Amino acid sequence: MGVVLTEVLKKAVPFDSAQEVSFEVAPGYCLIPRFEAGWWWKFKEAHPQWFDVARKYKSYRHPYCHPAETIDACPEFRSMDDLVDWLSETLNLPKGVTNLLRIEAHNEGAKALRRYIK
């Protein structure tokens, strides 16, 4: 599970949920799923640069395409690296934390791919 991701997101915009947050990977997209109602909306309000950075990393799902679906959702990316880079740049994370997130994300991705291959 996403221990590092959970801590990073709690520092970005605190949340009450005790559940760990993890990366979601499926064929064709990577994202961080909704885990607490209204949290992504608060994140986007607290970090207004999120959208420009998401476009830089070629997010293909954003408010101009799917406004009703994305106001309280993470942007979707085609690769785990793009998702981690987006989060890292949006939150101005130190390189070490980014590297830990990348390792965690790729571990989650490998588990998800094994589920799809079976």
C-alpha positions, 0 to 999 in steps of 0.5 A, a space after each residue: 500500500 501507499 505509505 509514502 503517498 499517504 503521508 505526502 497527500 496528508 501534508 499537501 491537504 490534511 484529511 481525516 481518513 485512516 485508510 492508506 491511499 494507493 496508486 491505481 493502475 489499469 491498462 491505459 491510465 494511472 491515477 490516485 483514486 478518490 479516497 475522501 469526498 471533496 479532498 481533490 477539490 481542496 487539493 486543486 484549490 490549495 495548489 492552483 498550478 496543478 492544472 498547468 503541471 498536469 498539461 505539461 505531463 500530458 494528463 488526458 483527463 482534466 476539467 476542460 474535457 470532463 468537468 463533472 467528473 474531474 472536479 474531485 478527481 485526480 488527473 489521469 496520466 498514461 504512465 506512472 512516471 508522469 503521475 509521480 512527476 506531476 505530483 512531485 512538481 505540483 507539491 515541490 517535493 524533494 528529490 528523495 521523496 519523489 524517488 520513494 514515490 516512484 518506487 512505491 508507484 512502480 510496485 503498485 503498478 506491477 501488482 496491478 499488471 499481474 492481476 490483469 495478466 491472470 
